[in-house]
Amino acid sequence: MALAIQFQDMIQRGEVRDYADVARLGCLTRERISQIMELAWLAPDIQQEILCLPPSPGGRYPISECAVRRIASRLAWGEQRLEWDNLKTARLGG
């Protein structure tokens, strides 16, 4: 999530032209940059919750990026919020 915000900010400030520039700069594929940038489609309150998730023992979060990207693919923020709540309940217990 933080990378998506950072990359979006770099584009808006004109530090890079597009996702291809970001990919070259970060030594990532354009496809991977596109996947990361999908997270920017999330409702702002969901983005904030993701950024504030506490660290997990062992360094792995119980909610995967892939699961979050599936939520981001829903365009309606109301639907995203329902899916996010369901995912949190399933993975975090609340």
C-alpha positions as a Markdown table, in Angstrom:
| # | Residue | x | y | z |
|---|---|---|---|---|
| 1 | Met | 0.0 | 0.0 | 0.0 |
| 2 | Ala | 2.8 | 2.4 | 0.9 |
| 3 | Leu | 4.5 | 1.7 | -2.4 |
| 4 | Ala | 1.4 | 2.4 | -4.4 |
| 5 | Ile | 1.0 | 5.8 | -2.6 |
| 6 | Gln | 4.7 | 6.6 | -3.1 |
| 7 | Phe | 4.7 | 5.6 | -6.8 |
| 8 | Gln | 1.5 | 7.6 | -7.4 |
| 9 | Asp | 3.0 | 10.6 | -5.7 |
| 10 | Met | 6.2 | 10.3 | -7.8 |
| 11 | Ile | 4.1 | 10.4 | -11.0 |
| 12 | Gln | 2.0 | 13.3 | -9.8 |
| 13 | Arg | 5.1 | 15.4 | -8.9 |
| 14 | Gly | 6.6 | 14.6 | -12.3 |
| 15 | Glu | 9.6 | 12.7 | -10.9 |
| 16 | Val | 8.7 | 9.9 | -13.3 |
| 17 | Arg | 6.4 | 9.9 | -16.3 |
| 18 | Asp | 4.6 | 6.7 | -16.0 |
| 19 | Tyr | 4.5 | 3.1 | -14.6 |
| 20 | Ala | 7.2 | 2.1 | -17.1 |
| 21 | Asp | 9.6 | 4.7 | -15.5 |
| 22 | Val | 8.7 | 3.5 | -12.1 |
| 23 | Ala | 9.4 | -0.1 | -13.1 |
| 24 | Arg | 12.8 | 0.8 | -14.5 |
| 25 | Leu | 13.7 | 2.8 | -11.5 |
| 26 | Gly | 12.6 | 0.0 | -9.1 |
| 27 | Cys | 14.0 | -2.8 | -11.2 |
| 28 | Leu | 10.5 | -4.3 | -11.3 |
| 29 | Thr | 8.4 | -5.5 | -14.2 |
| 30 | Arg | 5.6 | -3.2 | -15.5 |
| 31 | Glu | 3.1 | -6.0 | -14.6 |
| 32 | Arg | 4.3 | -5.9 | -11.0 |
| 33 | Ile | 4.0 | -2.1 | -10.8 |
| 34 | Ser | 0.5 | -2.4 | -12.2 |
| 35 | Gln | -0.4 | -4.9 | -9.5 |
| 36 | Ile | 1.0 | -2.6 | -6.8 |
| 37 | Met | -0.8 | 0.3 | -8.2 |
| 38 | Glu | -4.2 | -1.5 | -8.1 |
| 39 | Leu | -4.0 | -1.0 | -4.3 |
| 40 | Ala | -4.5 | 2.8 | -4.9 |
| 41 | Trp | -8.1 | 1.9 | -6.1 |
| 42 | Leu | -9.1 | 1.0 | -2.6 |
| 43 | Ala | -11.4 | 3.2 | -0.5 |
| 44 | Pro | -9.3 | 5.7 | 1.5 |
| 45 | Asp | -10.4 | 4.3 | 4.8 |
| 46 | Ile | -9.3 | 0.8 | 3.8 |
| 47 | Gln | -5.9 | 2.1 | 2.7 |
| 48 | Gln | -5.5 | 3.7 | 6.1 |
| 49 | Glu | -6.4 | 0.5 | 7.9 |
| 50 | Ile | -3.9 | -1.4 | 5.8 |
| 51 | Leu | -1.2 | 1.1 | 6.6 |
| 52 | Cys | -2.0 | 0.8 | 10.3 |
| 53 | Leu | -2.0 | -3.0 | 10.5 |
| 54 | Pro | 0.2 | -4.0 | 13.4 |
| 55 | Pro | 3.3 | -6.1 | 12.7 |
| 56 | Ser | 2.9 | -9.8 | 12.9 |
| 57 | Pro | 5.1 | -12.3 | 14.6 |
| 58 | Gly | 7.5 | -13.7 | 12.0 |
| 59 | Gly | 7.0 | -10.7 | 9.7 |
| 60 | Arg | 4.1 | -12.1 | 7.6 |
| 61 | Tyr | 0.8 | -10.4 | 7.6 |
| 62 | Pro | -2.3 | -12.6 | 7.9 |
| 63 | Ile | -3.9 | -10.7 | 5.0 |
| 64 | Ser | -2.2 | -11.2 | 1.7 |
| 65 | Glu | -1.6 | -8.6 | -1.0 |
| 66 | Cys | -3.3 | -10.8 | -3.5 |
| 67 | Ala | -6.5 | -10.9 | -1.3 |
| 68 | Val | -6.4 | -7.1 | -1.0 |
| 69 | Arg | -6.0 | -6.7 | -4.8 |
| 70 | Arg | -9.1 | -8.8 | -5.3 |
| 71 | Ile | -11.0 | -6.3 | -3.1 |
| 72 | Ala | -9.5 | -3.4 | -5.0 |
| 73 | Ser | -10.8 | -4.8 | -8.3 |
| 74 | Arg | -14.3 | -3.9 | -7.1 |
| 75 | Leu | -15.0 | -0.4 | -8.2 |
| 76 | Ala | -17.7 | 0.5 | -5.7 |
| 77 | Trp | -16.2 | 1.5 | -2.4 |
| 78 | Gly | -19.2 | 0.1 | -0.5 |
| 79 | Glu | -18.6 | -3.3 | -2.0 |
| 80 | Gln | -14.9 | -3.0 | -1.1 |
| 81 | Arg | -15.8 | -2.2 | 2.5 |
| 82 | Leu | -18.0 | -5.3 | 2.8 |
| 83 | Glu | -15.3 | -7.5 | 1.3 |
| 84 | Trp | -12.7 | -5.9 | 3.5 |
| 85 | Asp | -14.8 | -6.5 | 6.6 |
| 86 | Asn | -15.3 | -10.1 | 5.6 |
| 87 | Leu | -11.6 | -10.6 | 5.0 |
| 88 | Lys | -10.7 | -9.1 | 8.3 |
| 89 | Thr | -13.2 | -11.2 | 10.1 |
| 90 | Ala | -11.9 | -14.4 | 8.4 |
| 91 | Arg | -8.2 | -13.6 | 8.9 |
| 92 | Leu | -8.0 | -11.5 | 12.0 |
| 93 | Gly | -11.1 | -12.6 | 13.9 |
| 94 | Gly | -12.7 | -9.1 | 13.8 |
